[in-house]
Amino acid sequence: MLAALRPWRRFWAGPWSRRDRAGGAWFPLEVFVLGLLLVAVPYFSTNNIASMYLDTVWDPEIALDRELPVVNWMILPYTLLYLFYPATLILCPRGERGHAELAVGMQTLIMVTAFCCAIFLLLPAEIDMRDQIDWDSLNGWEHALFEFIHFSDNPWNAWPSLHIVHSYLLARLMTVWASRRAAESSAWNLFLVVLWVEWVLLCISILTTKQHYLFDLVTGIAVAQLAWMATKPTLDEIGEMGPSAFAEKCGWTD
């Protein structure tokens, strides 16, 4: 188990060998493709499998879930999760340290997605609260965003909420990079405030858009924090050893 938490040797050796292509821009692009294949595809595959073939095994709904009101505009911070992924790639420093940290962060995202997807299949739960949405009360952009979310995401894959797990891990990684640049410009401190305000709103939004139960939020935060606690020592190791020595130790170099 502990070995699986360490950076994978063969998996990252290829991307690491190509890290300098296109002035360092190639590595984040390659990580993006890996994310599509090993994060997005498993999520949407299990989401559709659960919707078409599975039944609820355990329902985590409590009375409070239905008592919480629908807040129409909260669909915006909910949808803004999808900006966390490109923002992380854009903010990634173009040097070896940033690339090594991005690889470690992506590996955590892959592993935690696999863990959550296993729960989605073994203990499926349908989130049947969309009937509480008053569609006539939505304005134009709210209606469009709700339609987009409902079209692309079936009301399954309840807990732990990957919306929370992914956003938390990406926010923590972006915070590491932005904090190192904060001395250069106060704009980075402003960015961090906006980032974490958005994350808090996102946490509330999964409940007030009726996309998740409270249990999904709590378990999502718990899984995300445990995953970050397992990842942070490796990120620290990159800074302490230097990225070249770290990559050599991990077997990414010949």
N, C-alpha and C positions, 0 to 999 in steps of 0.2 A: 504493500500500500504506500509506504513512504517513498519507494523508488518511483512510483507513478506520479508523485507530486514534483519530482525533480524534472528539469527541462529534458525533453525527449531528445535523444542523440540523433537518430537517423531522420526523424521528422523535420528538425530545424536545420540540419546540415546543408541541405540544398538551398533553401531560402537565404541562409546566412552567407553562403558562397556568392550569391548574386546581389548582396545588399548595396553595393556601390553603383549599380546600374542606374542610369538616368539621374545622376547626381544625388543618389540616395532615395529618390522617390519611388523606385521600383519595389523596395521591401514593403512599405505600407500597402502598395497595390496588391502584392502577392498575399499579404496577410488578409486583405479584404476578400480575396477569392476564397481563401481557406475558411474564412468566417461564413461566407455564403454556403459553402459545402458542408461544414461541420457544426454550424450553429443554426443558421436559418433553415436549412433543409430538414434537420431532425425535428425542429420545433413544429414546422408546418406539416410535416409528415405525420407526427404523432397527433397533432391537432385534428387532422382529417381522418385518421384511423379511429380515434376516439369518437368523433362525430358520426361516422358511418357504421361502425361495428361494435362499439363498446357501450356498456351501461354503467351508471353510477354505482360504485362499490361502497363508498362512504361519503356522505353529504356533510360538509363542514358548515353549512349555513346555520346561523343563529338568528334570533329575533331582531337583534340590532341591525343586521345586514339590510333588512327591508325597511327599518325605521329611518335609516340614513336617507336624506333627500337626494333626488337627482339634481345635480348642478350642471346645467347645460354647457356653460363655457369651460368647464373642467375637461371637456374633450380635447381642448387645445394642449394643456400640459401633458395629458395622457398621450397624445399623438407625437409630441415633441421627443419622446423616447427615440424615435427613428433618426433624430439628428445627433444623438449621442455617439452613434457608430462612426459617421464620417468626421465628426468633431474630434474624436479620439485619434483618428488617422492623421488628420490635419495638424493637430497639436503635437504629435509625436516628434521629438527632436530628430533631426536628420543625421545625427552621428551614431557611432556604434553603441553608445550607452542607451540612447533612445530606442534603437532597433532591438537591442537585447531585452529591454524592459517591455517593449511591445510584444515580443515573442512570448515572454513569460505571462503577460496579461492575457494574451489570446489563448494560450494553453489552459489557463484557469477557466476562461469562458467556455472553451470546448468541453472541459471535464465537468463543470457544474451544469452545463446544458444536458450532457449525457445523463448525469445523475437525476436531474429533474424530469427529463423525458422518460426515464425508467419508472418514476413515480406516476407520471401521467398515464402510462400504459398498465401498470400493475394496480393502481388505486384511482381509476378515472372518476372524475366528478364534473357533472354538468353545472354550469353557472346559469340558473334559470331565473334571472331577474330583469331581463331586457323588457319585459312587459310593463315595467314601471316608468319607462321613458314616454313622455308626452310629446309625440312627434310634431303636433301642431304648435307647440310652444317654441320650437327650435327656429332660429333665424337661418339665413342662407348658408353661411360657412359652417355653423354648428351641424346643420343637417348633412352637409357634404362630408364632414369629418366622421360623423356617426355612421353614415352609410359606408364610407371607406373601411372603417374598422370592422363593422359587421360583415362586410363582404369578404374581407381578407382573413378574418380571425373568427373561427367558430367558437361558441361559448363553452369550451372545454379547456384542458390544460390549466386546471384551477390552481393547485398548490404544489410546491411553493411558486409564487408568482414570478415568472421569468422577467416580467416587466420591471419588477423591483430588483431582482438579482442582477440582471445585466446593467441596469442604470446605476446601481450602487457601485459595482466593480469598475465600470467605466469612469464614473465620477471620481472615484478614489485614484485611479490611474492618472486622469487629467489633473487632479489636484497635486499629485507628486510633481508633474512637469511644470504646472503653472506656479507652484510655490518656489521652484528653483529660479524662475524668471521674475519673481515679484520685485526683486531689487532693481531690475532694469526699468520697470514702469509700473505705476500704480494701477494701470489698466488691468493688470493681471489679478490684482486683489479684487477689483470690481467684477472681473470675470468669475472669480471663485464665489463671490456673493450671489451672482445671478445663477451660477451652476447649482448651488446647493438650495437656493430658494426654489428653483425649478424642480429639484429632486423631491423636496418636501411636498410641493404641489402635486407632483406625479404620484406620490404615495397616497395622498388624499383622493386624487382623481380616479384611481382604480376602483374606489368604493363608490364615489358619487356619479360615476358614469355607468355603474352596475356591471362592470366588467369582471369584478372579483369580490370575494368574500373577505371579511376581516381576517379570518384564519390564513388566507392566502398571503395577505400583507405581512402578518407576523412571521409566518414561516419563511417568506421570501427574505425578510430582513435578517433572520437568523442564519439562513443558508449563505447569504451574501457576506455577512460578517465573518462567519467561519472560513469561507473561501478566501476572504481578504487576509485573515490572520495566517492562513497557510501560505499565501503568496508573498506577503510583505517581507519576510526574511530573505527570500530569494532576490527580491528587488534590492534590498540592502546589500546583499552579497555582491551584486553587480557594481554598486558604487564603491564598495570596500576593495574589491579585487581589481577593478577595472574591467571593461567589457571584453577586451582581447583575452585576458587571462581567464575570465569566466567562460568565454566561448570555447577556449581550449580545454578547460576542465570538463565542460559538458560534452565534448566530443564533436563540436560543430565544425572544427577545422581539421584539415588533413594532418 
